Amino acid sequence: MVQASRGTRTKTRKLLQKRPRDRGLSPITKAFQIFEEGEKVNIVIDPGVHKGMPFSRFHGLTGVVVGARGEAYEVSVKDGNKTKMVVARPEHLVRNSG
């Protein structure tokens, strides 16, 4: 048997799926969001935008914007007892209201 591939989107059939009414591209204004350092953000992966997509493990987590990297942002996230740096474009980030 051939070994199964382990790509970046494995085991995400339901996780990275839009509802039928939300299919297609998201509003372009999501790409123009600006975040400041120290701002809390939620990582919500938008499956319609493949560029700058963080790894699926970080979907739904909350972190702090540490800095910018090109058009993307560096977000510090707690993963268990470790602090990890996630690089994600603004389409995949949502301001934390709380």
N, C-alpha and C positions, 0 to 999 in steps of 0.2 A: 504494500500500500504506500501511497505517496503521503508524506507528512502534510497536515493541514496548514495553510498559510496563517500567519498571525499579523494581519495588517492593523492599521490604526483604528479601523472601524469595526473590528470583530465584536460580536455579541452586542450589537447596538441596534438590532432590527426594530425594536419598539422605542428605545431611548431616543434615537435620532430620526424620528418620524413626525411629520406634521399632520394635523387634522385636515380632512378633505377641504374645508373652506379656507384654510390658511396656506394651501399649497402655492408654490411659485416663489418669486423673489419677495423679500421683505421691503418695507419702505426704505428709500435711500437715505433718509434722515438718520437712521440707526448707524450708518457708516460715518456720519459727521459728528457724532457725539464726542465731547471733550471731557476728559476726566483729569482731576487735579491729584497731586501726590497726597497720600494720606486718606483719600476718599474710599469709603467702603463700597464694594460692588459685588453683585451676584454673578456667577458664571452660568449663563443659560445658553447652551450651544444652539445656534440657528442652523439647522441642517441644509437650508437653502443656500448658504454661503460656505464654500469649502475652504476658502483662503483664510488663514489665521485661526483655524479651528483648534481649540485646545483638546487634549486627550480626554476621552469620554469619562474617565474616572473623576474628573473635576466638575462634571456637569451638576449644577445645583448647589455647589459650595459657595461660601462667602469669603472674600479676601479683601486685602487692602492694596490699593494701587501704590506701587513703589516708584515707578518711573515709566518713561516711554522708551520704546525701541522701534524706531522707524514709524510706521503707521500704527503699530500695535502698542499695547501696554503690558508692563510687567506687573503681575498680581501675586502677592505673597499669600499663600493658602496653607492652612494647617491640614496635614494628611496624617492622621493618627498622632504620633508624638513628634513628627518631623514638620518643619516648615519648608514648603516647596515654592519655587518660582514658576508661575505659569505665564507664558507669553500668549496673549490673545488679542485679536483685533476688536474694535469697539462694537461690531455687530453681535458679538457673543457676550457682551457685558451689559448689565442692567444696574442702575443706581439702586443702592439699598435704602429703602424708605425708613427702616427702623433703626 
